[in-house]
Each structure stands twice: as C-alpha cells, then as structure tokens.
Amino acid sequence: MGYLHEGHLSLIRHSKEKADITIVSVFINPAQFAPNEDFNLYPRDIERDKKLLIDEKADYLFFPVESEIYPEGFQSNVLVAQTTKILEGELRPEHFKGVTTIVAILFNCVNPDYAFFGQKDAQQTSVIKQMVRDLKYPVEIVECPIVREKDGLALSSRNIYLSEEDRNKALMLFKALNESKTMIDNGERDAKKIIKNIGALFLVEKNIHLNYVSIVDEKFNLIERLEDGTWYYVLIAAKIGKTRLIDNIKFKI
C-alpha cells in the first residue's frame, strides 16, 4: 500500500533474484479499512516511492487509481471463509474480504508467476495462499522474512505514528515473542501456558493494549499443543498509544 520501507524493498530484492521482471503495485485499498480505521491518515508519498523503486531497479510500477479498480457499479468480492474468522479477521471483520478482492483483481491485471508477501502479515499471506489454491490461480506465493530495526522492532508503515516513548514500548512485542520461543526451546508444548505467560508481561505496561497472542500452524489452525516436526507461528497484536501493530515469529520444533 505504498510508503515503502526496507521491508517492502526486501520483497523487491527477492523478486529480482527469482523472476525476470519485477512489477510493484501500489494501491491504498479502501475496501480493507473499516469506517473507524486510518484510511485517510494512512501515509502516502508516491514520488518518494517512485525514487525508491528506481533505486531498487524494479521494472514497472503499477499505480492504478481507485476508479480503475472499483469502477461505478462494482459489486463483486472474493471471500476466504474460514481462515479470515480468527485473530485479525475477528477484530476487523471486513478486512480480509477487502484484501482478497484487491489481490484477486491485481493478479488478474498483472498475471504474475510469483507474488511476494512479507511474513509480518502472516495471516494475510495464509489467506492469499488459500485463495490461490481454491481458485486455481497459476501463481506461486512466496513468503519473505520479517525485516526489523536493529533493536528488533518489525518495520511497518505505521511506525511513523509512534512517539519516541511509544516506540520504546513497542519493543515489548518482539520481547514477548522471544520469551515465547525461549519457553518452547526449554520444552514447553502447552500453547495456553505460553500464551498466558506472554499476556502477563503486558499487565504492568501502561499505554499498551494487548489485542491477542496466539499460536497457529502454517495453515492458521489454532493450536493447543505443539508437536515436534511442525512449523508454527506465534502471533501478537497490540495497540501502543493510538497505533496498532502486529508481529510474529515463525519456527519449526
């Protein structure tokens, strides 16, 4: 959705390693924002984005206007039924319908062989993978690792909203994820115990509202007990001041 940062640019680099032509779409999609969310405030600077894309040697920028994507009389949507009901989908009920619809449209416009998504929006990537499987899109979805600041904060366009104090508090998300991994590395397999322990870290933190902590497998099934030989995500979402952030770690036991 534009206002590119190093996380977005890493996707371009992955694309250039794997594909012959790299196309970057920039479209701030109104359909994935609820009326009370920050669509009008979402950061925008297309000239800045263009310069970054030129520096990264992206081949094309696809920058449609809203009327091209949603012309007058538009009334169709793409919906992934199950994976969208939990976590982000529960808190933002219309969000993923907006995501899957716009991605389906962009796939039809561009006809890519590969599409590169960041691990930070892990549930979104899982939803897109499901849509691609179900609707037989001939595109390979590539999940790329999270890019972080040196202190561990996951890069996000919304980080610019954070005051200096709130930015320091935001480091709690990565700290909590690392704590969960330490528990797992030490042999804990009960997901409820891990989640309870992470939640307790936030009880003493003022100005942080924890939305959820959850553990899921690669297909985003909620997990009660972890099993060896399986890939998992530990996911966290919290509101720091007025800014809502998400983060996760992915690992195999």
C-alpha positions in Angstrom: 0.0 0.0 0.0 2.9 2.3 -0.6 5.0 4.5 1.7 7.7 1.9 1.1 10.2 0.9 3.8 13.1 -1.6 3.9 10.6 -4.5 4.4 8.9 -3.7 1.2 12.2 -3.2 -0.6 13.3 -6.7 0.6 10.4 -8.1 -1.3 11.6 -6.4 -4.5 15.1 -7.9 -4.0 13.6 -11.4 -3.5 11.6 -10.9 -6.7 14.7 -9.8 -8.7 16.5 -12.9 -7.5 13.7 -15.3 -8.6 11.9 -13.6 -11.5 12.9 -12.0 -14.8 10.6 -9.0 -14.5 9.6 -7.3 -11.2 6.3 -5.4 -11.1 5.4 -3.4 -7.9 1.8 -2.5 -7.3 1.0 0.5 -5.1 -2.7 0.9 -4.2 -4.1 2.0 -0.8 -7.1 -0.2 -0.8 -10.2 1.5 0.8 -12.0 -1.9 1.0 -9.8 -3.2 3.7 -10.3 -0.3 6.1 -13.3 -0.1 8.4 -15.0 3.3 8.8 -13.3 3.8 12.2 -9.8 2.9 10.9 -7.0 5.1 9.5 -7.6 5.1 5.7 -7.5 8.9 5.4 -4.4 9.1 7.6 -2.5 6.2 6.1 0.9 7.6 4.9 1.2 8.4 1.2 4.2 9.7 -0.8 4.2 8.2 -4.3 7.1 10.4 -5.5 9.2 9.1 -2.7 8.1 5.5 -3.5 9.0 6.0 -7.2 12.5 7.1 -6.3 13.0 4.0 -4.0 11.7 1.7 -6.8 14.1 3.2 -9.3 17.0 2.8 -6.9 16.0 -0.9 -6.5 15.8 -1.3 -10.2 12.2 -2.5 -10.2 11.0 -2.9 -13.8 7.4 -1.5 -13.5 5.2 0.4 -11.1 1.5 -0.4 -11.3 -0.2 2.5 -9.7 -3.9 2.4 -10.5 -6.4 5.0 -9.3 -9.5 3.9 -7.3 -11.9 4.3 -10.2 -9.9 1.8 -12.3 -10.0 -0.8 -9.5 -13.6 -0.2 -8.3 -15.5 1.4 -11.2 -19.0 2.7 -10.9 -21.4 -0.3 -10.3 -18.7 -2.6 -8.9 -20.3 -5.3 -6.7 -18.2 -8.4 -6.7 -16.0 -9.7 -3.9 -13.7 -12.7 -3.1 -14.1 -14.2 0.3 -12.0 -16.9 2.0 -14.4 -18.3 4.5 -12.5 -19.9 7.5 -9.0 -18.5 7.9 -10.5 -15.0 8.0 -12.6 -15.6 11.1 -9.9 -15.6 13.7 -7.4 -13.1 15.1 -7.2 -10.1 12.6 -10.4 -11.3 11.0 -12.3 -11.4 14.3 -11.1 -7.9 15.2 -11.5 -6.4 11.7 -14.5 -8.4 10.2 -14.4 -6.8 6.7 -10.6 -6.5 6.4 -9.7 -9.8 4.7 -12.6 -9.6 2.2 -11.0 -6.3 1.0 -7.6 -7.9 0.9 -8.6 -11.0 -1.1 -10.7 -9.0 -3.5 -7.9 -6.5 -4.3 -5.3 -9.2 -4.6 -7.5 -11.2 -7.0 -8.0 -8.0 -9.1 -4.3 -7.3 -9.1 -3.4 -10.9 -10.1 -5.9 -10.6 -13.0 -4.4 -7.3 -14.1 -0.7 -8.4 -13.9 -0.8 -12.3 -14.3 2.3 -12.8 -12.3 4.2 -16.1 -12.0 5.2 -15.3 -8.4 3.8 -12.9 -5.8 6.0 -11.9 -2.8 4.4 -11.2 0.6 6.0 -10.4 3.9 5.9 -12.7 6.9 4.9 -9.8 9.2 1.4 -10.0 7.8 1.4 -13.8 8.2 -2.3 -14.3 8.4 -2.8 -12.2 5.2 -0.3 -14.4 3.4 -2.0 -17.6 4.6 -5.4 -16.2 3.4 -3.9 -15.4 0.0 -2.3 -18.9 -0.3 -5.7 -20.4 0.4 -7.4 -18.2 -2.2 -4.7 -19.2 -4.8 -5.2 -22.9 -4.0 -9.0 -22.7 -4.1 -9.4 -20.5 -7.2 -6.5 -22.2 -9.1 -4.5 -19.1 -9.7 -1.3 -20.1 -11.6 0.9 -18.0 -9.2 3.4 -19.1 -6.6 3.1 -17.2 -3.3 6.5 -16.6 -1.7 6.6 -15.6 1.9 9.6 -13.4 2.7 11.2 -12.9 6.2 10.3 -10.0 8.5 12.7 -7.1 8.3 13.5 -5.5 11.7 15.2 -2.5 13.1 18.5 -3.2 15.0 16.5 -3.2 18.3 14.0 -5.8 16.9 11.0 -3.6 16.0 9.4 -5.0 12.9 9.2 -2.5 10.1 5.8 -1.1 9.4 4.5 2.0 7.6 2.5 2.7 10.8 5.7 3.0 12.8 5.9 6.7 11.8 2.8 7.3 14.1 4.8 6.2 17.2 6.1 8.8 19.6 9.6 8.2 21.0 8.1 6.9 24.2 5.6 4.6 22.3 8.3 3.3 20.0 10.2 2.1 23.1 7.1 0.5 24.4 6.5 -1.2 21.0 9.7 -3.2 21.6 7.6 -5.3 24.1 6.1 -7.1 21.1 9.4 -8.6 20.0 10.5 -9.2 23.6 7.3 -11.2 24.2 7.7 -13.2 21.1 11.3 -14.1 22.1 10.1 -15.1 25.6 7.6 -17.5 23.9 10.4 -19.0 21.9 12.6 -19.4 25.0 9.8 -21.3 26.7 9.3 -23.6 23.6 13.1 -24.1 23.3 13.1 -25.2 27.0 10.5 -27.8 26.3 7.1 -26.2 26.9 4.5 -27.5 24.5 1.2 -26.3 26.1 0.1 -23.3 24.0 -2.2 -22.0 26.7 0.7 -21.8 29.2 2.9 -20.0 26.6 0.1 -17.5 25.8 -0.7 -16.9 29.5 3.0 -16.2 30.2 3.2 -13.7 27.3 0.0 -12.0 28.4 1.3 -11.5 31.9 4.2 -9.4 30.5 1.8 -6.8 29.4 -0.2 -6.4 32.6 2.3 -4.0 34.0 2.7 -2.0 30.8 0.7 1.3 30.7 -0.4 2.6 27.3 -0.2 -0.8 25.7 -3.5 -2.6 25.0 -2.9 -6.3 24.1 -5.3 -7.5 21.4 -4.2 -11.1 21.2 -1.4 -13.6 21.5 -1.9 -16.8 19.6 -0.1 -19.9 18.3 -1.1 -21.4 14.9 0.3 -23.9 12.4 1.1 -23.0 8.8 -2.5 -23.2 7.7 -3.5 -21.0 10.6 -5.3 -23.6 12.7 -5.3 -22.5 16.3 -3.1 -24.9 18.3 -3.5 -26.2 21.9 -0.4 -28.3 22.0 2.8 -28.1 19.9 4.2 -31.2 18.2 7.8 -31.8 17.1 8.5 -31.6 13.3 5.8 -28.9 12.7 6.1 -25.3 11.7 4.3 -22.7 13.9 3.7 -19.0 14.2 3.4 -17.2 17.5 1.4 -14.0 16.7 0.8 -10.9 18.6 -1.2 -7.7 18.1 -1.3 -4.7 20.4 -2.2 -1.0 20.4 0.5 1.3 21.6 -1.0 4.7 22.2 -3.1 5.2 19.1 -1.1 2.9 16.9 -1.9 -0.7 16.3 0.9 -3.1 15.5 1.3 -6.8 14.7 4.3 -9.0 14.8 5.1 -12.7 14.8 7.9 -15.3 14.8 7.9 -18.5 12.7 9.8 -21.6 13.7 9.9 -25.4 13.4 10.3 -27.5 16.6 
